[in-house]
Amino acid sequence: MDTNFDNSNYDNSNLNNVDYGNTNYGNYDYGNNNYYTPEQNASPFPENNSEQPMTVKSYLGYMVLFSIPLIGFIASIILSFNDESKHRRSFARGFTIYSIIVAIYFVILISFIILIFSPLYSLRNI
C-alpha cells in the first residue's frame, strides 16, 4: 500500500478567497471585516412612532377611556384596528377581548339567576 500522498494535482489557490457572505454575528461583521460603530444605531428607540412604547400615563388614560360603558367599547374596537401604534393597538385588542369575556360572563350569570328565581316567582302568585 502506498502511503505517499501527492497533492500537486489539487488546486488550493481558492482556499484563502472563500466568501462567507455578509454574515453578522453579534457586533462584529465577519463578511466585510467592519467593526460595529455606535453611530449606526444611536437611538435605543426607533424613529417610527408605531414602535414607540406607551407610557404609564397613556395606559391609565386609555383604561379610563375604555371604562366608559358604551363609548369606551366603541373606542376600544376602533383603536384595535388602528395601525398608528402597535402597542396601543395590542392594548386595545386585549381590552376588547376582556370586555367581551366579561359581557358573556354577566349574560350567563344573569340568565342563571333568572333560571333559579323564576320558579319562586311563579309560586308566589299562587
KOLLUM-846232 format. One line per field, with one value per atom (N, C-alpha, C, O): atom name; x, y, z; chain; residue in one letter. Coordinates in steps of 0.05 Angstrom, whole numbers, plus 5000, padded with zeros to 4 digits. Atoms other than C-alpha are relative to their C-alpha. Layout:
N
atom = c(CA,...);
xx = c(X,...);
yy = c(Y,...);
zz = c(Z,...);
kette = c(A,...);
rest = c(A,...);
END
This chain:
126
atom = c(N,CA,C,O,N,CA,C,O,N,CA,C,O,N,CA,C,O,N,CA,C,O,N,CA,C,O,N,CA,C,O,N,CA,C,O,N,CA,C,O,N,CA,C,O,N,CA,C,O,N,CA,C,O,N,CA,C,O,N,CA,C,O,N,CA,C,O,N,CA,C,O,N,CA,C,O,N,CA,C,O,N,CA,C,O,N,CA,C,O,N,CA,C,O,N,CA,C,O,N,CA,C,O,N,CA,C,O,N,CA,C,O,N,CA,C,O,N,CA,C,O,N,CA,C,O,N,CA,C,O,N,CA,C,O,N,CA,C,O,N,CA,C,O,N,CA,C,O,N,CA,C,O,N,CA,C,O,N,CA,C,O,N,CA,C,O,N,CA,C,O,N,CA,C,O,N,CA,C,O,N,CA,C,O,N,CA,C,O,N,CA,C,O,N,CA,C,O,N,CA,C,O,N,CA,C,O,N,CA,C,O,N,CA,C,O,N,CA,C,O,N,CA,C,O,N,CA,C,O,N,CA,C,O,N,CA,C,O,N,CA,C,O,N,CA,C,O,N,CA,C,O,N,CA,C,O,N,CA,C,O,N,CA,C,O,N,CA,C,O,N,CA,C,O,N,CA,C,O,N,CA,C,O,N,CA,C,O,N,CA,C,O,N,CA,C,O,N,CA,C,O,N,CA,C,O,N,CA,C,O,N,CA,C,O,N,CA,C,O,N,CA,C,O,N,CA,C,O,N,CA,C,O,N,CA,C,O,N,CA,C,O,N,CA,C,O,N,CA,C,O,N,CA,C,O,N,CA,C,O,N,CA,C,O,N,CA,C,O,N,CA,C,O,N,CA,C,O,N,CA,C,O,N,CA,C,O,N,CA,C,O,N,CA,C,O,N,CA,C,O,N,CA,C,O,N,CA,C,O,N,CA,C,O,N,CA,C,O,N,CA,C,O,N,CA,C,O,N,CA,C,O,N,CA,C,O,N,CA,C,O,N,CA,C,O,N,CA,C,O,N,CA,C,O,N,CA,C,O,N,CA,C,O,N,CA,C,O,N,CA,C,O,N,CA,C,O,N,CA,C,O,N,CA,C,O,N,CA,C,O,N,CA,C,O,N,CA,C,O,N,CA,C,O,N,CA,C,O,N,CA,C,O,N,CA,C,O,N,CA,C,O,N,CA,C,O,N,CA,C,O,N,CA,C,O,N,CA,C,O,N,CA,C,O,N,CA,C,O,N,CA,C,O,N,CA,C,O,N,CA,C,O,N,CA,C,O);
xx = c(5017,5000,5018,5037,4984,5027,4990,4967,5008,5026,5008,5002,4991,5057,4976,4964,5023,5004,5011,5025,4990,5020,4976,4957,5022,4976,5007,4995,4993,5008,4978,4978,5022,4947,4976,4959,5023,4900,5005,5027,4998,4887,4990,4966,5006,4889,5000,5002,4997,4891,4975,4977,5024,4819,4993,4973,5006,4823,5000,4985,4998,4842,4980,4977,5019,4790,4971,4954,5027,4728,4982,4988,5020,4667,4979,4963,5019,4626,4974,4957,5023,4574,5001,5022,5001,4553,4987,4964,5011,4543,5007,5030,4996,4535,4995,4972,5002,4549,5005,5028,4997,4536,5006,4993,4993,4570,5024,5035,4977,4624,4991,4978,5008,4612,5024,5043,4979,4655,5002,5023,5000,4634,5017,5031,4986,4662,5023,5037,4979,4710,4997,5017,5006,4677,4991,4975,5008,4671,4974,4968,5025,4604,5006,5022,4997,4601,4974,4953,5024,4551,4984,4960,5015,4532,4981,4962,5018,4498,4972,4952,5026,4441,5003,5006,4994,4449,4976,4981,5024,4377,4991,4989,5011,4351,4972,4962,5027,4282,5000,5013,5001,4266,4986,4970,5013,4244,4971,4955,5027,4179,4982,4989,5018,4122,4986,4978,5015,4089,5017,5006,4983,4149,5005,5017,4996,4149,4983,4959,5016,4127,4982,4987,5019,4067,5010,5023,4993,4078,4979,4957,5020,4043,4976,4953,5022,4002,4981,4957,5017,3977,4984,4961,5015,3959,4976,4954,5021,3919,4978,4955,5019,3886,4982,4958,5016,3864,4982,4960,5017,3839,4975,4953,5023,3795,4981,4957,5016,3771,4984,4960,5013,3755,4980,4963,5018,3718,4973,4954,5026,3663,4982,4991,5015,3606,4997,5008,5004,3587,5022,5031,4979,3637,5027,5041,4974,3696,5002,5023,4999,3676,5003,5018,4997,3668,5029,5040,4973,3735,5020,5040,4981,3770,4998,5019,5003,3742,5014,5028,4987,3765,5030,5044,4971,3834,5013,5037,4988,3843,5006,5021,4994,3843,5016,5020,4984,3885,5029,5040,4972,3955,5020,5044,4981,3985,5020,5044,4981,4017,4993,4971,5005,4025,4996,4981,5004,4028,4972,4959,5028,3963,4980,4960,5017,3932,4998,4976,5000,3952,4985,4970,5014,3927,4970,4954,5029,3860,4988,4965,5010,3853,4996,4976,5003,3866,4977,4963,5022,3817,4973,4953,5025,3764,4993,4970,5005,3772,4992,4974,5008,3769,4971,4956,5027,3705,4980,4958,5018,3673,4997,4975,5001,3691,4984,4968,5015,3663,4970,4953,5028,3599,4987,4964,5010,3590,4996,4976,5002,3602,4975,4960,5023,3549,4974,4954,5024,3498,4994,4971,5004,3509,4991,4973,5007,3505,4971,4957,5027,3441,4980,4959,5019,3408,4998,4977,5000,3428,4983,4968,5016,3398,4970,4953,5028,3333,4990,4967,5009,3330,4995,4976,5004,3337,4976,4960,5021,3289,4974,4954,5026,3235,4979,4956,5021,3201,4990,4967,5009,3200,4980,4961,5019,3165,4973,4952,5025,3113,4985,4960,5013,3099,4988,4969,5011,3087,4973,4957,5026,3029,4978,4955,5020,2991,4980,4962);
yy = c(4977,5000,5025,5027,4976,5067,5022,5030,4980,5117,5028,5047,4973,5175,5013,5002,4985,5227,5024,5041,4978,5274,5019,5012,4980,5336,5021,5042,4981,5370,5002,5022,5000,5353,5017,5023,4986,5393,5030,5040,4970,5468,5011,5010,4988,5501,5030,5042,4971,5572,5015,5038,4986,5588,4997,5007,5005,5567,5026,5029,4975,5637,5021,5041,4980,5672,4990,4995,5010,5638,5023,5038,4979,5685,4988,4970,5010,5671,5017,5013,4983,5723,5022,5026,4977,5783,4990,4997,5010,5746,5018,5026,4982,5788,4985,4977,5014,5753,5020,5028,4982,5799,5028,5038,4973,5866,5001,5022,5001,5843,4989,4967,5009,5836,4985,4997,5016,5778,5001,4996,5000,5786,5023,5019,4977,5856,5009,5028,4992,5859,5028,5042,4974,5922,4997,4980,5000,5936,5015,5033,4986,5958,5027,5029,4973,6032,5009,5004,4991,6064,5019,5023,4981,6116,4987,5000,5014,6063,4999,5000,5001,6058,5016,5004,4983,6117,5000,5002,4998,6116,4972,4954,5026,6058,4995,4973,5002,6073,5008,5028,4993,6074,5027,5036,4974,6138,4997,5016,5005,6106,5002,4990,4996,6127,4974,4971,5024,6058,4982,4963,5016,6028,5012,4999,4987,6077,4987,4983,5012,6045,5020,5044,4982,6073,5005,4988,4993,6109,4990,4982,5008,6092,5019,5010,4980,6156,4994,4997,5006,6135,4974,4972,5024,6065,5007,4997,4993,6096,5016,5012,4984,6146,4982,4986,5018,6091,4981,4974,5016,6049,5015,5004,4983,6107,5003,5002,4996,6118,4974,4975,5025,6044,4992,4975,5007,6040,5014,5007,4987,6087,4980,4970,5023,6039,4996,4976,5005,6047,5013,5002,4985,6099,4986,4985,5014,6060,4975,4969,5024,5996,5006,4993,4991,6032,5010,5004,4990,6067,4977,4978,5023,6001,4985,4975,5013,5970,5016,5005,4983,6029,4999,4997,5000,6031,4973,4971,5026,5956,4994,4976,5003,5963,5023,5025,4977,6026,4992,4976,5007,6020,5021,5019,4978,6082,4991,4999,5009,6049,4971,4964,5029,5974,4994,4975,5005,5979,5008,4993,4991,6018,4981,4974,5019,5970,4974,4963,5025,5909,5004,4986,4995,5941,5002,4991,4997,5959,4973,4967,5027,5888,4983,4970,5015,5858,5010,4993,4989,5905,4993,4988,5007,5890,4971,4964,5028,5815,4996,4980,5001,5824,5010,4998,4989,5866,4980,4976,5020,5812,4977,4967,5023,5757,5008,4992,4991,5798,5002,4995,4998,5812,4972,4969,5027,5738,4988,4975,5009,5722,5011,4996,4988,5771,4990,4987,5011,5745,4972,4966,5027,5674,5002,4987,4997,5697,5009,4999,4990,5736,4980,4977,5021,5680,4978,4966,5020,5631,5009,4994,4989,5677,5000,4993,5000,5684,4972,4967,5028,5609,4989,4974,5010,5596,5014,5000,4986,5650,5002,5011,4999,5646,4980,4987,5018,5584,5011,5008,4988,5621,5022,5026,4978,5680,4989,5000,5012,5635,4987,4986,5011,5601,5021,5016,4978,5668,5009,5019,4991,5683,4980,4985,5021,5620,5007,4992);
zz = c(5000,5000,5000,5015,5003,4980,5019,5017,4980,5038,4992,5006,5009,4999,4986,4968,5011,4982,4985,4997,5017,4925,4995,4981,5004,4927,4979,4980,5021,4868,4979,4964,5020,4826,5009,4993,4989,4871,4999,5005,5001,4863,5026,5032,4974,4932,5000,5021,5002,4907,5010,5019,4992,4925,5030,5038,4972,4998,5016,5036,4985,5022,4990,5003,5012,4979,5004,4986,4996,5008,5009,5027,4994,5010,5018,5010,4981,5072,5000,5017,5002,5053,5021,5035,4982,5094,5026,5032,4975,5160,5023,5026,4978,5221,5026,5032,4975,5287,5023,5027,4978,5346,4990,4972,5008,5339,4980,4975,5018,5291,4973,4973,5027,5216,4988,4979,5011,5192,4970,4958,5029,5120,4989,4969,5011,5109,5018,5011,4981,5169,5010,5013,4989,5194,5029,5035,4972,5268,5003,4987,4994,5297,5012,5030,4989,5309,5013,5001,4987,5357,4984,4989,5016,5306,4981,4971,5018,5264,5012,4997,4987,5315,5026,5048,4977,5362,5020,5044,4982,5390,5008,4991,4993,5431,4990,4989,5011,5404,4971,4964,5029,5330,4996,5013,5007,5296,4993,4996,5007,5274,5025,5045,4977,5320,5008,5031,4993,5316,5018,5031,4983,5352,5028,5045,4974,5410,5021,5017,4979,5475,5013,5013,4986,5513,5028,5040,4973,5578,5019,5011,4980,5643,4999,5003,5002,5636,4977,4980,5023,5568,5005,4997,4992,5594,5018,5014,4981,5651,4986,4991,5015,5604,4983,4981,5016,5557,5017,5008,4982,5615,5009,5011,4992,5638,4977,4980,5024,5567,4994,4988,5006,5556,5022,5017,4978,5623,4998,5012,5005,5599,4985,4965,5010,5584,4970,4960,5028,5511,4983,4963,5015,5486,5002,4982,4996,5515,4983,4972,5016,5480,4970,4956,5028,5413,4995,4974,5003,5424,5000,4985,5000,5440,4974,4965,5026,5377,4978,4961,5020,5335,5002,4982,4996,5366,4996,4992,5004,5360,4970,4964,5028,5284,4989,4965,5008,5282,4996,5012,5005,5252,5009,5003,4992,5284,5020,5017,4980,5344,5007,5014,4995,5353,5029,5036,4971,5429,5008,5023,4994,5433,4988,5000,5013,5383,5016,5019,4985,5424,5027,5035,4975,5488,4995,5011,5007,5455,4993,5001,5006,5428,5025,5028,4975,5496,5016,5028,4985,5529,4988,5002,5014,5476,5006,5011,4994,5486,5029,5035,4972,5561,5004,5020,4997,5555,4989,5001,5011,5511,5019,5023,4981,5561,5024,5034,4977,5619,4993,5009,5008,5580,4998,5006,5002,5564,5028,5033,4972,5638,5013,5026,4987,5661,4987,5001,5013,5609,5011,5017,4988,5635,5029,5037,4972,5707,5004,5020,4998,5697,4991,5003,5009,5658,5020,5024,4979,5713,5024,5035,4978,5766,4993,5010,5008,5726,4999,5007,5001,5716,5028,5032,4972,5791,5013,5026,4986,5816,4986,4998,5014,5763,5011,5013,4988,5795,5027,5033,4974,5862,4995,5011,5006,5830,4991,4999,5008,5798,5023,5023,4976,5865,5017,5032,4984,5898,4991,5007,5011,5853,5003,4994,4996,5872,5022,5027);
kette = c(A,A,A,A,A,A,A,A,A,A,A,A,A,A,A,A,A,A,A,A,A,A,A,A,A,A,A,A,A,A,A,A,A,A,A,A,A,A,A,A,A,A,A,A,A,A,A,A,A,A,A,A,A,A,A,A,A,A,A,A,A,A,A,A,A,A,A,A,A,A,A,A,A,A,A,A,A,A,A,A,A,A,A,A,A,A,A,A,A,A,A,A,A,A,A,A,A,A,A,A,A,A,A,A,A,A,A,A,A,A,A,A,A,A,A,A,A,A,A,A,A,A,A,A,A,A,A,A,A,A,A,A,A,A,A,A,A,A,A,A,A,A,A,A,A,A,A,A,A,A,A,A,A,A,A,A,A,A,A,A,A,A,A,A,A,A,A,A,A,A,A,A,A,A,A,A,A,A,A,A,A,A,A,A,A,A,A,A,A,A,A,A,A,A,A,A,A,A,A,A,A,A,A,A,A,A,A,A,A,A,A,A,A,A,A,A,A,A,A,A,A,A,A,A,A,A,A,A,A,A,A,A,A,A,A,A,A,A,A,A,A,A,A,A,A,A,A,A,A,A,A,A,A,A,A,A,A,A,A,A,A,A,A,A,A,A,A,A,A,A,A,A,A,A,A,A,A,A,A,A,A,A,A,A,A,A,A,A,A,A,A,A,A,A,A,A,A,A,A,A,A,A,A,A,A,A,A,A,A,A,A,A,A,A,A,A,A,A,A,A,A,A,A,A,A,A,A,A,A,A,A,A,A,A,A,A,A,A,A,A,A,A,A,A,A,A,A,A,A,A,A,A,A,A,A,A,A,A,A,A,A,A,A,A,A,A,A,A,A,A,A,A,A,A,A,A,A,A,A,A,A,A,A,A,A,A,A,A,A,A,A,A,A,A,A,A,A,A,A,A,A,A,A,A,A,A,A,A,A,A,A,A,A,A,A,A,A,A,A,A,A,A,A,A,A,A,A,A,A,A,A,A,A,A,A,A,A,A,A,A,A,A,A,A,A,A,A,A,A,A,A,A,A,A,A,A,A,A,A,A,A,A,A,A,A,A,A,A,A,A,A,A,A,A,A,A,A,A,A,A,A,A,A,A,A,A,A,A,A,A,A,A,A,A,A,A,A,A,A,A,A,A,A,A);
rest = c(M,M,M,M,D,D,D,D,T,T,T,T,N,N,N,N,F,F,F,F,D,D,D,D,N,N,N,N,S,S,S,S,N,N,N,N,Y,Y,Y,Y,D,D,D,D,N,N,N,N,S,S,S,S,N,N,N,N,L,L,L,L,N,N,N,N,N,N,N,N,V,V,V,V,D,D,D,D,Y,Y,Y,Y,G,G,G,G,N,N,N,N,T,T,T,T,N,N,N,N,Y,Y,Y,Y,G,G,G,G,N,N,N,N,Y,Y,Y,Y,D,D,D,D,Y,Y,Y,Y,G,G,G,G,N,N,N,N,N,N,N,N,N,N,N,N,Y,Y,Y,Y,Y,Y,Y,Y,T,T,T,T,P,P,P,P,E,E,E,E,Q,Q,Q,Q,N,N,N,N,A,A,A,A,S,S,S,S,P,P,P,P,F,F,F,F,P,P,P,P,E,E,E,E,N,N,N,N,N,N,N,N,S,S,S,S,E,E,E,E,Q,Q,Q,Q,P,P,P,P,M,M,M,M,T,T,T,T,V,V,V,V,K,K,K,K,S,S,S,S,Y,Y,Y,Y,L,L,L,L,G,G,G,G,Y,Y,Y,Y,M,M,M,M,V,V,V,V,L,L,L,L,F,F,F,F,S,S,S,S,I,I,I,I,P,P,P,P,L,L,L,L,I,I,I,I,G,G,G,G,F,F,F,F,I,I,I,I,A,A,A,A,S,S,S,S,I,I,I,I,I,I,I,I,L,L,L,L,S,S,S,S,F,F,F,F,N,N,N,N,D,D,D,D,E,E,E,E,S,S,S,S,K,K,K,K,H,H,H,H,R,R,R,R,R,R,R,R,S,S,S,S,F,F,F,F,A,A,A,A,R,R,R,R,G,G,G,G,F,F,F,F,T,T,T,T,I,I,I,I,Y,Y,Y,Y,S,S,S,S,I,I,I,I,I,I,I,I,V,V,V,V,A,A,A,A,I,I,I,I,Y,Y,Y,Y,F,F,F,F,V,V,V,V,I,I,I,I,L,L,L,L,I,I,I,I,S,S,S,S,F,F,F,F,I,I,I,I,I,I,I,I,L,L,L,L,I,I,I,I,F,F,F,F,S,S,S,S,P,P,P,P,L,L,L,L,Y,Y,Y,Y,S,S,S,S,L,L,L,L,R,R,R,R,N,N,N,N,I,I,I,I);
END
